[in-house]
């Protein structure tokens, strides 16, 4: 019998009210964590953005500084008023120049003073007529960059450079080159330009200047430019060392680094024609080879003298010579091997000077200027160096890769053009590469791939080639022209200055054209002038004054030794230097002014090309004013400083 009922399960059931709100707490914590992560990511993104902006501003400042360095390089290449943004003397400060006064680096530097000969400022007008940035670059203290970087000497913390561009001209530069760049409220500009000595290195126990000058440009990026809130947010410094175009000393109008065969009229003038090996000039030396001055026995570097005494001075005054014609006072021919075409007598002979002087001789049949079996050098044009210069990106430098025949492409891209089209009436440094863009190999007579020289470059009268100004580096099997007439253009060419040595000089009456008609005028004034209006240069002989403007000069009272001959104009296909890794074929009738160097020899082409030497190549002032080509190149850069 069941008397009552009770719970079968004695456990107490919980209602769960004590756990209410835990999900909210967890959700809040997760939200906070995610928010913190988001904030951290935002901060990281902001930091990355700031870093990227700073890098952009720094890069902008560096590019502006590099542009400034290139601008200053252009001032060296064209320092005249026609140059781009070239400063005047009033636009620069030259009083900060600080340099050695005794060539002793252990003694204190001295700040230079205007008008003081022993320690002048740069381009001191009392000591040199040369304007700033112009040649000469190295001749004396007034013309040479000798200063140091600002702050390089603790004794003069604010001085040092030869030249600092003034604030007013910097404003002109910035407003011209970088107006509102990169944007109106964030502007990049050049803040300082200074120019001073190039680096120095000890070579062979002596300090050697590694260039012409160092250009230092400081640039910055500024927020809120031109307002009271302006502040600089980036700065970069770029340094560039400039050096003269390294033309390796051609010393004559036509030079063969091998044999030379030349049976037409031997039209080599105003310098030394040479062949490193054997030579075969025309056998009719009186009719086809120019006469010249009397040379010492077996010595092409010294004029004749003897114990009488006879010398260059007495020779010019001798009645047999004075007032007589000399075909070419500067011509001589030097062969490293034998000359195989000499007439008999004296041929055959191994004597270095086949026609020694019979004093005084005459100007029509004297050939003491011919030498054989004589040591002669041929200038070296380094392939890699000139290729790197052409590819350097500097204004006026051009690199061309080979495409086919005598067609080339600028920097290897675009449409291929003929050599004649590329260079016609243009100026600059031109480099025409080999077939495979490797250093030249093989002989001009070989075929590819034994040789990588490009096919012949042949200019005809139908090409209407106006010629080239500057320096052209060719890697062709041969270069030659044919025909007469429609090639070349009128250019000014300048004969050499009057010959001289310790005994005196040969006073000349210049013909003013290409004729071999130089008259010796010993003791007689021969005043002549030529005004080159395009270049703004007046050429004078025997002058008391020779103003460099349209005003005529005046004659001197007595003969003066003229360092430069009487210029004139004629049609030429070259004003400068051409080098070919192959050969030159002597054909056609073109006139070349400057120097042509053929690495593998000069071949007979039964023509009458004429070569006239530009003496500025050995005087250190080439390229000449008016050639419109680079005078200097940047030889080293320091960026991101």
Secondary structure, DSSP 8 states (H G I E B T S, - for coil): -------S--------GGGTTHHHHHHHHHHHHHHHHHHHHHHHHHHHHHHHHHHHHHHHHHHHHHHHHHHHHHHHH--STTSTT---GGGEE-TTBEE-SSS-TTS--EE--TT-GGG--TT-TTT----TT-S-SSSSTTTS-----TTSSGGGTT-B-SEEE-HHHHHHHHHHH-TT-EETTEEEEEEEEEEE---EEEETTEEEE-SSEEEEEEEEEEESTTSTT-EEEEEEEEEEEEEE-------SSEEESS-EE--S--EEESSEEEESS-EE--S-HHHHS-----B-TT-TTSB---SS---HHHHHHSTTTTT-EES-TT-EEEESS-BTT--TTT-S---S-TT---TT--TTT--TTEE-S---------HHHHHHHHTS--TTEEEEEEEETTEEEETT-S--EEHHHHHTTEEEEEEE--TTSS---S-TTS-TTT---B--EEE-GGG----EEEEEEE-BSEEEE-SSSSS-EEEEE--B---EETTEE--EE--SSSSS-EEE-TTS---EEEEETTTTEEEEESEEE--SSSS--EE-SS----SB---EEEEESEEEEEEESSEEEE-S--EEEEEEEETT-EEE-S---EEEE-THHHHT--S-TTS-S-SEEEEEEE---
